[in-house]
């Protein structure tokens, strides 16, 4: 999990080349807001795995790049 948007570049970091990453693209990065958004990610992880995928998460959506495309 990272706030580093460089990891969202699938040309530089193809999803199949790593064990998986979650990039948070949040308008605010304070602790309370980040935890609130990440709780949604935790619920999504119950149904899907991050392995060999890039999950890009913002306040309204979770986009998955990788094996699900």
C-alpha positions in Angstrom: 0.0 0.0 0.0 1.4 3.4 -1.0 0.5 7.0 -1.7 3.4 7.0 -4.3 1.6 7.6 -7.6 4.6 6.4 -9.6 3.5 2.8 -8.8 0.3 3.4 -10.6 2.2 3.5 -13.9 1.5 0.1 -15.3 4.1 0.6 -18.1 6.9 1.0 -15.5 5.4 -1.5 -13.0 3.4 -4.1 -14.9 1.0 -5.8 -12.5 2.2 -9.2 -13.4 5.8 -8.3 -12.4 5.2 -7.9 -8.7 3.1 -9.5 -5.9 0.5 -6.7 -6.0 0.1 -3.1 -5.0 -2.6 -0.8 -3.7 -2.1 2.9 -4.6 -4.2 5.4 -2.7 -5.1 8.5 -4.6 -6.8 10.4 -1.9 -7.7 14.1 -1.8 -6.7 14.1 1.9 -4.1 11.9 3.5 -4.8 12.5 7.1 -5.1 9.4 9.3 -8.9 9.5 9.8 -9.7 9.9 6.1 -7.2 7.3 5.0 -8.6 4.7 7.5 -12.1 5.4 6.4 -11.2 4.8 2.7 -9.1 1.8 3.5 -11.9 0.1 5.3 -13.6 -0.1 1.9 -10.4 -1.8 0.6 -10.4 -4.3 3.4 -14.0 -5.3 2.6 -13.1 -5.7 -1.1 -10.2 -7.9 -0.1 -12.7 -10.4 1.3 -13.8 -11.1 -2.3 -10.6 -10.6 -4.3 -6.9 -10.7 -3.9 -4.3 -8.1 -4.7 -1.8 -10.7 -6.0 -0.2 -9.6 -9.4 -2.7 -6.7 -9.6 -2.6 -3.0 -9.2 -5.5 -1.6 -7.2 -5.9 2.2 -7.6 -8.2 3.5 -4.8 -9.8 6.9 -4.4 -12.7 8.1 -2.4 -15.3 6.8 -4.9 -13.8 3.7 -6.6 -11.4 0.8 -6.6 -9.9 0.1 -10.0 -8.1 -3.2 -10.6 -5.5 -3.6 -13.3 -3.9 -7.0 -13.9 -5.2 -10.5 -14.0 -8.9 -9.3 -14.0 -8.6 -7.3 -17.2 
